[in-house]
Amino acid sequence: MFSRNISKTPSLVLLALSLSVAISVFAATDSEAAPKRRGGGGARPSGGVFLQTPNPTTPVEHNNRGVELGSKGIWADAIREHEIAVEMDAYNTTWRTNLSAAHLEYGKHLRTKNKHLAASEFRKAMFVDPANAAADAELDQLLRSQGQDPMNLNFRQRLADDADVNAQYDTAIVEYRKCLKMSGSPKNRAALGRCLLKAGKPVDGFKELRSAVGDSNWANDERNELAACHRQLGDILKEFAMKAKDQGKGTKGMQRLANAAIEYRRAVMLNPSDGSAIQGLIEVAQHAVSIRPSFDNHLLLGGAYLLGGKFPQAQAEYKECFKLGPTRSELGAARIAYHQAVARSPIASDTQVAESVATIKKLIDDNAEDARLWYILGRLREHQVDYEKAKKCYDKAVSINPLIDPDLKAALVRLGASPAVASTTTPTKTPEQSKEALAKAMKEKEYADIEGLIDGGEHDKAIEKAQEMFSKDPKDGRTAFLIGHGYEKKGDADMAKGFYRTASALGYTNASRFVNQIDANRVQPKIDEGNKLKQDGKYLEAASSFRDALAISPERADVHRLLAECLLKIGDKKGAQDENAEADRLDRGDKPKVGDSGSESDNDGKKIGKKTAESKPAEEGMSAAALEMTTAKPKKK
C-alpha cells in the first residue's frame, strides 16, 4: 500500500535495524490533529515511540517518515508527514498515493470509534486520489451501516450540494465525483467543475467544465445551466488571457481572449438574458481592441455592445470597421443585425427607431424580396405603434419566407391574427410554388446555420456542413462562398481563395471582392520586402520581390512601376519600358491583349498566354461543374 522512494538519497538505508542512533518522536492521539510543520513532532501524548528514519528535511525523507509512522499505527502524524511531502513536491504521484493510503488506514482505525470522522478520512483519501477504490468501498459500507443507500443518486447529490453550500469543498468534490460515476450526466460534471473552481483548482475546474459543455446529453430545460458553464469558461479564459498579457505573451493572450469571446457568445445564444455573459463579452472585446484594433476586433466589440443594448457604442464600432474594411461582407450582416436589435429592443429611443425605419426602407428598395428586411420593418412599425403597417410588413415577409424568423408567427398573433391564420398566412400558391418556397426557406436556414458556426469560431464544422450542401448542389455559388469564408477565418488563404473564385464563377457577386482582398493581404508583404531592398540599393533582389507580388496580383499598376524602377537601375531598359507600359494600360483600364504583358505571369516573371476554354485548368477548390462555367459570363442573381 505504501511506497518508499530512495532514488534521490542513494546513501540512505530506510528502516535499517542496524542504525546505531534511534530518534525519539511523539505521536498525536487519535482525536488530535497534528500541526503542519516541517521536521517537528506532533502533540506530546502520555508516551513515546522510537523511529529509525532520520529527522526529515526533504520530500523523500518526509514520505519515508510517514511510512514508518503508519507502520506503527500512528496515523495522524503519518498523514502530517505525507502532507508535507506532497506540499514540497506536488507533482510526485507516489507521495500523493501514500497520503491517500494513510487517510484510508486512519479511517479504518476510526470506523468503530467515530463513524463521522471515519467518513471524513475516507473522503479525504478519495479527494487526494480519486482512483482510490478501496476508500470508495469503505465509505459505501460505512453509509450502509448508518442505514443509508450509498447507490442512491439523490442522496449523494444532496450530500454534495449541502457540502458545497457550507464551503466544505473537499467533501463536495468527492461526492460530485461519485454522482458523476453513477450517472455520467453533464449537469453533475458541471457541478464538479464549479466546485473545483471554488476550491482554488482553476485548471481542473476548467477541464471539467469544458467536458461538460461538450456533452450532448443536456436536457432542454437545462439550457440556462449550460449557458452558465459557457460563461464560467469565458471567465476563466479571460483571466488566463490577462495573465498572459501581463507576462508579455501577446499572441497567447489574444488567442485566449478570442476563445473567451466564443464561450461568452455561446452563453448568450443559449440564454439571451445572461447579463454577466454579455458584460464579459464586452470586456473581452475591449481588451482585444486595445491590444489589436483590427476590423475583426472592432466588429466583435460592436456585436457585444449590440447584445447589451448599447446602440450608440455599437454604431461607433461599426464606423471603425468601415474605415478598416469598407468592402467586407460582414459589415452588411452587422448592419442588418443592428437594425433588428433596435427593432426588438424595448429600450430603443424613438429617434433610433426612426433612423432604422429609414435605412431598412432604403434597403428594401434595393431588394424587395428579402423577407428578413420586411420582418424587421414590421417590428419597427410595431415599435412605432403603427400596427396596420406592421401587419402588412409581416404579411409580405410570410409571403416570401414564412420561416425567416421564429417570431414571425407570434408577431401576427400579437396583431390580432388567430394562431391558425398566422401559421397559414400566405398568398394562394400552387403545390409546386409552395414546395419551392419551402425549399428556399430551408436553404436560407442552412445558410444562416453555417454563418452562425463561422461567427462562433467553429470553422471546421461550418466548412463540413457547407461542403455537404455544395456536394448536393455544385452550382450554388453562395455555398462555395461560405466554404471559402470558413477557410479564410481558419487562416487557410489558399483554400479560401480557391472557393471564392469558384463562387465568383458561379455568379455570387460578392466573391470577387474577397479574392482581391486575399490577394492584397498576400501581396503586401512582398511589396514591403521589395521597398526595403530598393531603399538598401539591392535592386536585383527588390525586382524579384516585386515580380513575386505581381505573380499574386498582376493588376497592381503601382507594383509594375516599382519593378520598372528596379529594372532601370540594373540596366534593363527594355524591361522597364514594358513594365511602365503595362502600368499605363492598367491606369487607363484597357483590356490586355492575349500574350501581351497583361497576361498572367508565372513565378519567374515570364509572360504566359491567357487561359483558354479548351485548356480548362483544374483550379484549386473548383468543381467540374464550376470549371465548365469559367468561360461563360456569370448570370446575375
N, C-alpha and C positions, 0 to 999 in steps of 0.2 A: 504493500500500500504506500509506503514512504520510500523516497529515493534519496540516497546520499550522493553528493557530487564532489569529487576531489580533483577534478581536472585542472582547476585553477590554482590548487595548492598541492602539488605533487609530493611535497615533503611531509604532508600531514597524514598520519595514520589514525583514522577515526575509530573511536571507541576501543582503542587497543588496551588490553588488560595490563600490558607491560608498562603503561605510563607510570613514572615514579612519583608524579605530583598529581594529586586529586584536587579538584576545585569544589568548594562547598557553596551551594546556592540554596535558596529557599523558594518553595513553590507557594502560589496563592491557593487558598481553599477553593472548593468547587463553586461557592456562591459569590466569590470576589472576582472583580475584573482586574486583570493585571495591567499596570500602566505601560504605555508605549514609550520606552526609552532605550536607546541602543546600549547594549552591553551591561545593563543594570539588572538587578534581581527584582522579583515581584514583592508582594507584601510578605511580611515575615509570619509564618504560621507557628504552631507550637513546636515544630521540629524541623529538621533539615535533611537534605539528601546530598550525596556526593556525586558529582558529574565528572566525566573523564574527558570531555571535549574542552578545548582551550576557550578562554574568555573571548566571545565572538566580536570581530570588528569588520568582517566582510560578509557579503550575501551568502557565500558558501558556508561560512562558519555559523551564521545565524540559522541557516537551514539545518545544518547538522546538529546544532544545539537543540533546535525544535524537535528533530527526530529522536534524539536521546531523551528529552523530556517526555515526549509522547510514549516512548517505550517503557517509561516508568509510571505512566498514567497521570502525569502532571499536565493536564490538557490546557488549562488557562495560560500557563507560562509557555507551553509548546506553541499555542496559537499566536501568542505575542511574538515569539522568535520568528515564526514563519511569516507573519505580517511584516516584520522588519526586513526580512529577505526580499519579499515582494516589493516593498517600498524602495529598496535600494537598487533592485534590478527587475523592473516591472514587466519586461518582455520575456523573462525566463519562465517557460511553461512548467518546468519541474517545481519551482518554488510555489507556483500557483496551485498545482496539483496537490502538493503536500499540505498547503494551507487548507484546501478544501477537505482533504482527508482528516486533518486534525479537527476541524469543525464537526465532521461526521462522527468521529470516535467520541468526541466530547458529548455530542447529542445522545449517542447510545448510552454513555455513562449516566446522563441526566434523566433518561426517559422514565425510570421507575421512581425518581425523586421529585422531578418538577417537569411535567409534560409541556408546560408553556415554554420554559427555557430550552427544552429539548427540541421543540418545533422550531424555535428561533435558530438554534445551531444547525439543524438540517437545512433550513432555508439559506443560512449564510454559506453553507457548503455548496449549495446549488448556485448561489449568486456568484461566488468566486469561480466555480467551474460548472457551467450549465450541463456538461456531459456526465456529471456525477450521478449515474443511475442508481447507485446504492442509496444515496441520500434521498433521492426522489421516492424510492420504495419505502424507506424508513418513515418518511413524512406521511405517505399514504397510510401506512399501517398505524401510525400514531393517531391520525384523524379517525380511522375506523374504530380504534379503541375508545374514542370520545363520542361515538355514536353518529359520526358524520360519514357521508358518502364522498370519498375523495375523487370519484369519477363523475360527480355531478357538476356540469359546466357552470350552471347558475351559481352554485355555492362557491366555486373557485373564483368566478368573476366578482362575486360580492366581496370575497376576501381581498382581491386585488384592488378593487375600487376603494374599499374602506382604507386600506393601507396607503393608497395614492392620496386620498383626501387628507389623511393625517401626516403626510410628508414622510412616511416610512417607505422610502423608495426602494430599498433593497428587497424588502418583503414584497412590495407591489411588483417589482420586476420579475421575481421568481414566480409569482402567481400568474402574471400575464403570460410568461413563457409556458407555464403549464396549460393555460387556457388555449394558447396557440397550438400546442402539441395535440390537444384534444379536439379542436375544431378546425384549425387552419384558416380561420376567417380573416380577411384583410382588416376588419374592424379591430380585432384583438391585436393584430400586428401593429396597427397604428397606435393603439393604446400603449403597447410596449415601447414603441419608438418615442412617444411623448414622455413617458416615464423616464426613459434613459436620458432624455434631454434635461429633465428636471434634476436628475441625479448627477449632472455635470459630465455626461458622456456624449458630447455632440456628434462624434464620428459614428459611434454605434447607433445612436438615435437616428441619424441621417440615413444610415443603411437600412434600418427597419422601416422608416417612413417611405423611402424610395421603393422598397419591395412591396409595401402596402399599396401605393398608388399604381404600381404595375400589375396588380392583381385584377383580374376581370370579374371577380365574384362579388363585387359590391352590389348591394340591393338598391333599387330605385329610390327608396326612402332614406338612403344613406348618402345622397349626393352632397349635402352640406358638410357632412363629416369628411368625405373625400376631398371636398374643396378646402377644408381646414388643413388637411395633410399637405396639399399642394402649397398652401400659404406658408406653412411652417418650413417646408423645404426651401421656399423662396427666402424666408427669414435667415435660415442657416447659410444659404449660398451668398446672400448679401453680406452677412458678417464675414464669411471667408473671403469675399471679394475685397472688403475694406482692409483685412489683414494683409492680403497680397499687395494691395496698393501701398500700404504703409511700409512694406518690405521692399518696395521698388520693383515689384513683379507686375508691371503694367499689363502685359499680354494675358497672363493668367487671371489677373483681376478683371479684365474686360470679358474674358470667357465666362467667368463666374457670374458677372453681372448679367450677361446675356442669358445664362441658364436660370438665374433668379427671375428674370423677366418672364421667361417661359412658364415657370411654376406659378407666378402671380397671375398671369393671364389665364392659365388653366383653372385656377381657383375662381376667378371672376366669371369664366364661362359656365362653371358649374353652379356658382352662387353669385349672381349679379349684385346682390345686396351686401357682399362682404367688403365693407369699407376699409378694413385693415389691409386686405389684399390689394385694393385699388391704391391706397396710400403707399404701400410697399412698392408697387409698380412705378408710381410717380417718383419715389425717391431713387430707385434703381436707374430709371431713365435719366433723371437729373445728374446722377453721378456719371453715367455713360456720356452724356453731352459735355460735362465739364472735362472729362478725360479726352474724348474724341468727338468734336462737334460735326459729325458726318451726317449725310442725308438720312441714313437708316436710324441713327440715334435720335435725331430731331423728330423723325416720323414716329418712333417709339414713344417719345415724350408727349407728342401731340395726341396720340391714341390714349395714353394714360390719363392726360388731362380730360379727354373726352369722356372716358369712363367715370371720372369724378365729377362730371357736370361743369367743368371749368372751361366754358366755351371761349372766352377771350384768349386765355392762355393757349388753348388748342389752336386757335386761328394763328396766333403769333408763331407757333412752331411750324405750322404748315407753310407759312410765308418763308420761313428759313429753308424749308425743304425745296420750295420753288426756286429760291436763289441758287441752291446747290445742284438741283437736278430737275429743271423745268420740263423735261420730256419723259420723266419716269412715270410709268403707268400707275404706280402705287398712289400717286397724287390724286388721280381720278377716283380711285376706290376710297381714299381717305376723305375726299370731298363729299361723296355720297354718304359715307358713314357719319360725317359731321352733321349734315342736314337731317339725317334720320335720327340722330341723337337729340337734336334740337326739337324735332317733331314729337319725340316720345317723352321729353323731359317735362316734369310738372313745374320746374323752376325756371324754364327758359323765359326771357323777357319778351314783351310784345315786339320790341324792336328786332330782337334776334329772330323771332318767328317770321316777321315781315320780310326781313332780308333773305331768309331761307326760301320763302314763298317765291320771291322774285327770281332767285337763282334757279330753283327747280323748274319754274315755268320756262325759263330760257333753255334749260337742258331738254325739256320735253319738246320744245320747238325743233330741236335737232334730232330727237329720237322719240317719236310719239308712240312707239311700240315697246317701250321699256316699262314693264309692269312695276318694277321697283320704284321708279320715279313717280308713277301715278299713286302708288300706295303712300309714299312719303308726303306727296302733296295733299292726299286725303287726311293724313294725320295732322298736317299743319293747318288745314282748313278747320279740322275739328278743334284744334287748339284755339283758333280764332272764333269759335262758336258759330261757324258758318256750316251748319250740318247738311244743308241741301247740296252745297258744292262738294262737301266732303264725301257724301254718298255717291255722287256722280264720279268722283275720282276712284272710289273703291270699286264701283261697277266696272269702270274702264280697266282697272288692274285685274279684276277677276276675268274679264273677257280675254285678256292676253295670257295670263298665267295665274290660275286660282291658287297655286301652291307657292307663290312668290314669298309669302311670309305667314307664319303660323297665326299671327294676329289679325289677318285679313278677314276671316270669317267672323271672329269676335267683334271686329270693328263694325261690320254690317249689323250684327245683333245689337250692338250698343246704339246704333242709329235707328232701331225700330224693326229691323227685319227679323222674322222668326228664324230659329236655327235651321229649319228645313229649307227655307227660302235662301238663307245665307249660304248654305252649302251647295246650292244648285243655281246660283245667280250667274248665268252666262247666257249670251245670245244663242239662239237656236242654231245648232250646228249639225252637220251630217255625221254619222258614225266615224267616217274617215277623218273628218276635221277634228272631232273630239279626240280620237286616238292620236292624231298628230300633235294636238295641243298638249295632251298628257305626256307624250314622249319628250316634247320640247321642255316642259316643266321639270320632268325628272332629270333631263340632261343639265338644265340650269342648276339644279340642286347638286348634281355631281361636280360641276364646275366649282360651285361655292364650297363644297366639302374639301376639294383639293386646295383651293385658295386658303381655306382655314388651316389646313395642315401645314402649308408653307408658312403662313403667318405665325403659327405656333412653333415653328422650328423643327417640325417633323418632316424633314425634306425627303428622306428615303421612302417613307410611307406615301407622301404626295406623288413622288415620281412613279412608284409602283402602281398606284391607283390610276394615274394619268396614262401610263403605258398600257394598262389593261383596257382603258377606254379607246386608246389610239389603235390598238390591235383590232378592235371591233369596227372602227370607222377610220381608216387610214387617210381619209380626205378631210378630216376635221382639223383645221388649222389652229383653232383655239386650244385643243388638247395638246398639240405639238408645242404650242407656245408655253403651256403650263409645265410640260416636261422640261423645256429649256429654262423656265423660271426657277424650277426646283433645283436644277443643276447649278444655276448661277448662284442661288442662295447657299448651296452646298460648297461653293468655291471651285467648281469644275467649269472653267470658262470655255474650254474646247467643246465639251459636250453641249453646253448651253448654246453656244453659237450655232452648232450644227442643227439643233432643233428649232432655234429661232429662224434660221434660213429656211428650214422645212415649212414652218408656219407661214413665213412670208410668201413662199412659193404656192402655198395652198390658199392664199388670199387673205390671211389675217393681217390687217393693215398696220397694227402697232408693232409687229415683229421686227420690221426692218430697222426701226429706231434702236431696238435693243441690240441688233447686230452691230450697228455703228457705235453704240456705246461701249460694247465689249471691245471692239477694235480700238477705240480711243483709249480705253483703260490699259490695253496691252501695248499699244504703240508708244504711249507717253514715256515709259522708262527708257525705251530705245532712243527717243528724241533727246531726253535729258542726258543720256550717256554720250550721244553724239555731240551735243553742245559743249559738254565738259571737255571732251577730247579736242574739239575745234579750238576752244579757248586755250588749251595747253599746246596748241600748234601741232597736234598729231592728226593731220588732215586725212591721211590714208585710213587710219583706224576709225576716224569720225565718219568718213564716207561709207565704210562698212556698216556702221550702226544705223546711218540714215537709210541705207539700202534695206536693212532688216526691217526698219519701220515701214518702208514703202511696200515691202512684201506683205505686211499685215494690212496696211491701209493705203493703197496706191492712189487714192483720190485727194491726198493731202498736198495741195499746191505749195504750202509753206515748206514742207519737207523736201519737195523737189528743188526748191530754191536753195535750201541749206546744202543739199547734196551738190548742186551746181557750184556753190562757193568752194566746197572742198575739192571738187574735181579741177576747178580752175587753179587752185593753189598747188596741186600736184602736176599741173601741166596738161591735163586732159581737156583741151578747149572744146573739142567736138562733143564730148560727153556733157560738158557744162552747158553748151548751147541746146542740146537735146532736152536736158532737164528743165532749163528755163522755158523752152518752147512748150513742154508739157504743162508746166505751171501756168503759162499764159492761157493754154487751152482750157485748163480746169477753171481758171478765173472767169473765162468767157462763157463757160458752160457748154462748149462744143462737145459733140459726141466723138469718141475716139474712132480711128479707122482700124480695121482688122489688121493685126500685125504691127500697128504703129505703137508709139510709146504709151498710148492709152491702154494697151492690152495689159493683161495681168503679168506680174513679174514673178520669176522663180526666186529661190533663195539666194542665188548668185547675182541677182540684179539683171540677168539677161531677160529680154522680152520674149514672151511666148504669145502665140495667137489666142484669140478668144475661143472659149469652149463652144463647140458646135452641138447641134441636136443629135447628130449621128454618134458622137463620142459618148454621150450620156455617162459622165463620171459618177462613180458611187461616192457621193459626198457623205461625210460622217453624220450619222443621225437621221438620214433621209431614207424613207421607204421607197420601194419600187414605184408605187403609185405617185409619190411626190416627184420623183425624178422625171416621170413622163410629162409632168406639167411644167417643168422648168423652161421649156421653150415657148410656152403659151403665155399670153398676158393674163395675170390673175383676175378672176372676176371679183367685182366689188360686192361686199356683203351688206 
